[in-house]
């Protein structure tokens, strides 16, 4: 979607959840969870036009962009993530900000996901969403009332069930996590075909029992990163491993659980 055609109209006063997601996907061209570089400049130009109309003064562009970044780039890394962008929106998108304060770690997220994705399909049903969100809030030891939980549930449905099929995908729902906790983003350049996945799983499932353990997963992930010439420090790798193992059954990571992480379509 990004880099093709016209950007979604940035009418911030009336922006809906799905429109916000469309805008994000358009400008986050490489799907890394940030708007940065040329993406950021394109986004800000559209934002200026939306706010000022045809009267936007191009000579003040750099100055306004600097002011914008100082205000919204909270961690000062020169790029904008979804939660930071949500601050400018006068709509229910600020739900992202609220929920990300509660959601906890990716390990907690994946543990809650496992409870509801009972068939290991990489999706949960829309009618299970309320329980899923409630579990996340409980795991993060955050208090909420029934009205607030219902509000979160309805906003999440509007945001992620864009085709109305009643299913919510793991890669989409992981957007609730702050970028630094969304380990699924780290695997976007290491996605495997079904054949590649089958080959690597058989290799590490040496005893043929249908699952791999934590040590085998550690070796598998290191191998994947090395083969794809991607750098990852040991601390990050440990975090990714723990998040994936949260999907396991008593330390046994079966084919279907690992397939969700390594073979699903990336965030678009």
C-alpha positions in Angstrom: 0.0 0.0 0.0 2.8 2.4 0.9 4.4 4.3 -2.0 1.5 3.5 -4.3 -1.3 5.9 -5.1 -2.5 8.7 -2.9 -2.2 8.7 0.8 -5.4 8.3 2.9 -6.8 11.8 3.7 -5.5 13.1 7.0 -8.7 14.6 8.2 -7.7 14.3 11.9 -10.9 15.7 13.4 -13.0 12.8 12.0 -10.5 10.0 11.8 -11.8 6.5 12.5 -9.8 3.6 13.9 -9.6 1.9 10.5 -8.6 5.1 8.7 -5.9 5.6 11.3 -4.6 2.1 10.5 -4.7 2.8 6.7 -2.7 6.0 7.2 -0.1 4.1 9.4 0.3 1.3 6.8 0.7 3.8 4.0 3.5 5.8 5.6 5.2 2.9 7.4 6.4 1.8 4.0 8.9 -0.9 5.2 6.6 -2.2 7.9 9.1 -1.9 10.7 6.7 -0.3 13.2 8.1 3.2 12.7 7.6 6.2 10.4 11.1 7.4 9.7 13.3 9.1 7.1 11.5 9.8 3.9 8.4 8.1 5.3 8.3 10.7 8.1 8.8 13.6 5.8 6.0 12.4 3.5 3.7 11.9 6.5 4.4 15.4 7.9 3.8 17.1 4.5 0.3 15.4 4.4 -0.3 16.4 7.9 0.5 20.0 7.2 -1.8 20.1 4.2 -4.6 18.5 6.3 -4.2 21.0 9.1 -3.5 24.2 7.1 -5.1 23.4 3.8 -3.7 25.0 0.6 -2.4 27.8 2.8 0.5 25.8 4.3 3.7 27.7 4.1 6.4 25.5 2.6 9.2 27.8 3.8 8.3 26.9 7.4 8.2 23.1 6.8 11.5 22.2 8.4 10.8 24.4 11.4 7.3 23.0 11.9 8.7 19.4 11.5 11.3 20.0 14.1 8.7 21.3 16.5 6.5 18.3 15.8 9.3 15.9 16.5 10.3 17.6 19.7 6.7 17.3 20.9 5.8 13.8 19.8 9.1 11.9 19.5 9.1 11.0 23.2 12.2 8.8 23.2 14.1 11.2 20.8 15.1 8.5 18.4 14.3 10.6 15.3 11.3 8.4 14.3 7.7 8.0 15.2 6.0 4.8 16.4 2.3 4.2 16.4 1.7 5.1 20.1 3.6 8.4 19.6 1.5 9.2 16.5 -1.7 8.4 18.3 -1.1 11.5 20.6 -2.1 13.8 17.7 -5.4 12.1 17.1 -8.6 13.4 18.8 -10.3 10.1 18.5 -10.5 6.6 20.0 -7.1 5.9 18.6 -5.8 7.2 21.9 -7.0 3.8 23.1 -3.6 2.6 21.9 -1.8 4.9 24.3 -4.1 3.8 27.2 -3.8 0.1 26.5 0.0 0.1 25.9 0.4 1.4 29.4 -1.4 -1.7 30.6 -0.4 -4.4 28.2 2.9 -5.5 29.9 5.5 -7.6 28.1 5.3 -9.6 24.9 5.6 -12.8 27.0 2.4 -11.8 28.9 0.8 -11.0 25.6 1.7 -14.3 24.0 0.6 -16.3 27.1 -2.8 -14.6 26.9 -2.9 -15.3 23.2 -2.2 -19.0 23.6 -5.2 -19.4 25.9 -7.6 -18.1 23.3 -6.0 -19.3 20.0 -6.9 -22.9 21.0 -6.5 -24.4 17.5 -3.1 -22.6 17.0 -4.3 -20.9 13.8 -2.8 -17.6 14.5 -6.3 -16.0 15.0 -8.7 -15.6 17.8 -12.5 -15.1 17.3 -13.9 -11.7 17.8 -16.3 -13.0 20.4 -13.3 -14.1 22.5 -11.6 -10.7 22.3 -13.1 -9.3 25.5 -11.7 -12.2 27.5 -8.3 -11.8 25.8 -8.0 -8.1 26.7 -9.2 -8.8 30.2 -6.5 -11.4 30.7 -3.9 -9.0 29.5 -5.0 -6.3 31.9 -5.0 -8.8 34.8 -1.5 -10.0 33.9 -0.3 -6.4 33.9 -2.0 -6.0 37.3 -4.1 -3.1 36.0 -7.5 -2.2 37.3 -10.4 -1.5 35.0 -14.2 -1.4 35.1 -16.6 -3.2 32.8 -17.4 0.0 30.8 -13.7 0.6 30.1 -13.2 -3.1 29.1 -16.2 -2.9 26.7 -14.8 0.3 25.2 -11.4 -1.3 24.6 -13.0 -4.3 23.1 -15.1 -2.4 20.6 -12.2 -0.1 19.6 -10.0 -3.1 19.0 -12.6 -4.8 16.9 -13.0 -1.6 14.8 -9.3 -1.3 14.4 -8.3 -4.8 13.6 -11.3 -6.7 12.1 -11.2 -4.7 9.0 -12.7 -7.3 6.7 -15.5 -8.2 9.2 -14.7 -11.9 9.2 -14.8 -12.2 13.0 -11.2 -13.2 13.3 -8.3 -11.2 14.7 -4.7 -12.1 13.6 -1.8 -12.4 15.9 0.5 -10.1 13.8 -2.3 -7.5 13.8 -3.1 -7.7 17.5 0.6 -7.5 18.3 0.3 -3.8 17.3 -1.1 -3.3 20.8 2.4 -3.9 22.1 4.9 -1.0 22.1 7.3 -1.4 19.2 10.2 -2.5 21.4 8.1 -5.3 22.8 6.6 -6.4 19.5 9.1 -9.2 18.7 7.1 -10.3 15.7 8.4 -7.2 13.9 11.9 -8.6 14.2 11.0 -11.7 12.1 9.7 -9.8 9.1 12.8 -10.3 7.1 13.1 -14.0 8.2 9.8 -15.3 7.1 9.8 -18.9 5.9 7.8 -20.8 3.2 6.0 -23.9 4.4 8.7 -26.0 2.8 11.5 -24.1 4.4 9.8 -24.2 7.8 9.2 -27.9 7.5 12.9 -28.5 6.7 14.2 -26.5 9.6 11.7 -27.9 12.1 12.6 -31.5 11.2 16.3 -30.6 11.6 15.9 -29.3 15.1 13.3 -31.8 16.2 16.0 -34.4 16.1 14.1 -37.1 18.0 11.0 -36.7 15.8 8.6 -36.2 18.7 6.8 -33.3 17.1 8.1 -30.5 19.3 11.3 -28.6 20.2 12.4 -27.4 23.6 13.9 -24.1 24.7 17.5 -25.0 24.0 16.6 -26.2 20.5 14.6 -23.0 19.9 17.7 -21.0 21.0 19.8 -22.8 18.4 17.1 -22.5 15.7 16.8 -18.7 16.2 20.5 -18.1 16.2 20.8 -20.2 13.0 18.0 -18.2 11.3 19.6 -14.8 12.2 23.0 -15.9 11.0 21.7 -17.3 7.7 19.9 -14.1 7.0 22.9 -11.9 8.0 20.9 -10.2 10.8 22.5 -9.0 14.0 20.8 -9.7 17.3 22.3 -9.3 20.7 22.0 -12.1 23.3 19.6 -10.1 25.5 17.2 -9.5 22.6 17.4 -13.1 21.5 16.6 -14.3 25.0 13.5 -12.0 25.0 12.3 -13.3 21.7 12.8 -16.8 22.8 10.9 -16.3 26.0 8.0 -14.7 24.1 7.8 -17.6 21.7 8.1 -20.2 24.5 5.0 -18.5 26.1 3.1 -20.3 23.3 4.5 -23.7 24.3 2.8 -26.5 26.2 4.8 -27.0 29.3 8.1 -26.2 27.6 7.2 -28.2 24.5 6.9 -25.9 21.4 4.9 -27.8 18.8 5.1 -27.2 15.0 1.8 -25.2 14.9 3.0 -22.8 17.6 6.3 -22.0 16.0 4.7 -21.8 12.5 2.5 -18.9 13.7 5.6 -16.8 14.4 7.8 -17.8 11.5 5.4 -18.4 8.6 2.5 -16.0 9.0 2.2 -12.9 6.8 4.0 -9.8 8.1 2.4 -6.6 9.2 1.4 -4.8 6.1 
